[in-house]
Amino acid sequence: MQNLKAFIEQQNRWNAIFGKPAMNFNSLTQNEIQELARDIDAKLSPENLHCDGEISAAEAGRKYRTLLAVVKDLETYCKRNGYAVPYMYET
């Protein structure tokens, strides 16, 4: 679950910039899970994953593997806590 925790912390830092409330890993709601899934899906889109061609294929591969680890953690979190597993187009 460390990958999911780290992703939530990163999202919370961005959310703070825009005045959005922080998410708590220990008490996520279904809506927050959906929001995380949308954020992950957006980061997995080819143009975002490859930073519009500005990074190497190796770096894009590392980002991809990290995001897939977050997806697996999110799926596990949902199953353990009785939430619906959100669909992500880019996985």
Secondary structure, 3 states (H helix, E strand, C coil): CHHHHHHHHHHHHHHHHCCCCCCCHHHCCHHHHHHHHHHHHHHHCHHHHCHHHCCCHHHHHHHHHHHHHHHHHHHHHHHHHCCCCCCCCCC
